[in-house]
């Protein structure tokens, strides 16, 4: 895996191997077809708390907390970009970027958003257009 210097995501050519002792991996299915499904998958795969509000602000709040997860590294392993409306894809990537960047090395968790190499240019294009 290699970090892209322009955006705080990790891109991979082959599925990365993680350490079950220190990594909590939320495997994001490639079949996400709408925003409701994205929130449902995140709620399930990240074992989000019951108070999760199924909206962007709630997602941001939870991704900046992660206190219910015992492993230090929390990985959102994407196999593709979610098939969301363009505005929602931008918001999702923006929320991920802000949350990944908000964790400091000395804090109890590290959030990693990993994407396959083939979506690197799409992510860069989406985030550049949104700014």
C-alpha positions as CSV (number, residue, x, y, z in Angstrom):
1,X,0.0,0.0,0.0
2,X,1.2,3.5,-0.7
3,X,-0.1,6.8,0.6
4,X,-1.0,9.4,-2.1
5,X,0.6,12.7,-1.1
6,X,-2.4,14.7,-2.5
7,X,-5.1,13.0,-0.5
8,X,-4.9,11.1,2.8
9,X,-6.1,7.8,1.5
10,X,-4.2,4.5,1.0
11,X,-4.2,2.9,-2.5
12,X,-3.4,-0.7,-3.1
13,X,-2.8,-3.0,-6.1
14,X,-3.4,-6.3,-4.3
15,X,-5.7,-6.8,-1.3
16,X,-3.6,-5.8,1.7
17,X,-3.0,-8.2,4.6
18,X,-3.9,-6.9,8.0
19,X,-2.9,-7.9,11.6
20,X,-6.0,-9.2,13.4
21,X,-4.4,-8.2,16.7
22,X,-4.2,-4.5,15.9
23,X,-6.4,-3.9,12.8
24,X,-10.2,-3.8,12.7
25,X,-11.1,-4.1,9.0
26,X,-14.5,-3.0,7.7
27,X,-14.7,-4.7,4.3
28,X,-16.8,-2.4,2.1
29,X,-18.8,-4.4,-0.6
30,X,-18.5,-3.1,-4.2
31,X,-22.3,-3.3,-4.6
32,X,-23.1,-0.1,-2.6
33,X,-25.7,1.5,-4.8
34,X,-27.1,4.4,-2.8
35,X,-26.5,6.5,0.3
36,X,-28.9,4.7,2.6
37,X,-27.1,1.4,1.8
38,X,-23.7,3.1,2.4
39,X,-24.9,4.2,5.9
40,X,-26.4,0.7,6.6
41,X,-23.1,-1.0,5.6
42,X,-21.0,1.4,7.6
43,X,-23.3,0.9,10.6
44,X,-23.0,-2.9,10.3
45,X,-19.4,-3.3,9.4
46,X,-18.0,-0.7,11.8
47,X,-20.4,-1.8,14.6
48,X,-21.4,1.9,15.0
49,X,-23.2,2.8,18.2
50,X,-27.0,2.8,18.4
51,X,-27.1,6.6,18.5
52,X,-25.6,6.7,14.9
53,X,-27.9,9.1,13.1
54,X,-27.5,7.7,9.5
55,X,-26.3,11.1,8.1
56,X,-23.0,12.7,7.2
57,X,-22.6,14.6,10.4
58,X,-23.2,11.5,12.5
59,X,-20.7,9.5,10.3
60,X,-18.1,12.2,10.8
61,X,-18.7,12.2,14.6
62,X,-18.4,8.4,14.8
63,X,-15.3,8.2,12.6
64,X,-13.6,10.7,14.9
65,X,-14.5,8.7,18.0
66,X,-14.1,4.9,17.4
67,X,-14.1,4.3,21.2
68,X,-16.2,1.1,20.9
69,X,-13.5,-0.6,18.7
70,X,-10.6,-2.2,20.7
71,X,-8.1,-2.5,17.8
72,X,-5.9,0.5,17.2
73,X,-6.1,0.7,13.4
74,X,-9.6,0.9,11.9
75,X,-9.5,0.2,8.1
76,X,-12.3,0.9,5.7
77,X,-11.3,-1.4,2.9
78,X,-13.0,-0.4,-0.3
79,X,-13.0,-2.5,-3.5
80,X,-14.5,0.3,-5.6
81,X,-16.0,3.7,-5.1
82,X,-19.6,3.5,-3.9
83,X,-22.1,4.0,-6.7
84,X,-23.6,7.2,-5.2
85,X,-24.9,10.4,-6.7
86,X,-22.0,12.6,-7.5
87,X,-22.6,15.1,-4.7
88,X,-22.8,12.2,-2.2
89,X,-19.6,10.6,-3.5
90,X,-17.9,13.9,-2.9
91,X,-19.3,14.3,0.6
92,X,-18.4,10.7,1.5
93,X,-14.8,11.2,0.3
94,X,-14.6,14.6,2.0
95,X,-15.8,13.1,5.3
96,X,-13.4,10.3,5.1
97,X,-10.5,12.6,4.3
98,X,-11.3,14.9,7.2
99,X,-11.7,12.0,9.6
100,X,-8.5,10.2,8.5
101,X,-6.6,13.4,8.9
102,X,-8.0,14.2,12.3
103,X,-6.4,11.2,14.0
104,X,-3.0,12.1,15.5
105,X,-0.2,9.4,15.9
106,X,-0.4,9.6,19.7
107,X,-4.2,9.0,19.8
108,X,-5.8,5.7,20.6
109,X,-6.9,4.9,17.0
110,X,-5.8,5.4,13.5
111,X,-8.4,5.5,10.7
112,X,-7.3,4.2,7.3
113,X,-9.5,4.5,4.1
114,X,-8.1,2.1,1.5
115,X,-9.1,2.1,-2.2
116,X,-7.8,0.0,-5.1
117,X,-5.3,1.8,-7.4
118,X,-7.8,1.9,-10.3
119,X,-10.0,4.5,-8.6
120,X,-7.1,6.8,-7.6
121,X,-7.6,9.3,-10.5
122,X,-11.4,9.2,-10.0
123,X,-11.0,10.1,-6.3
124,X,-8.5,12.9,-7.1
125,X,-10.8,14.3,-9.8
126,X,-13.9,14.2,-7.5
127,X,-12.1,15.9,-4.6
128,X,-10.5,18.6,-6.9
129,X,-13.9,19.5,-8.4
130,X,-15.5,19.8,-5.0
131,X,-13.0,22.3,-3.8
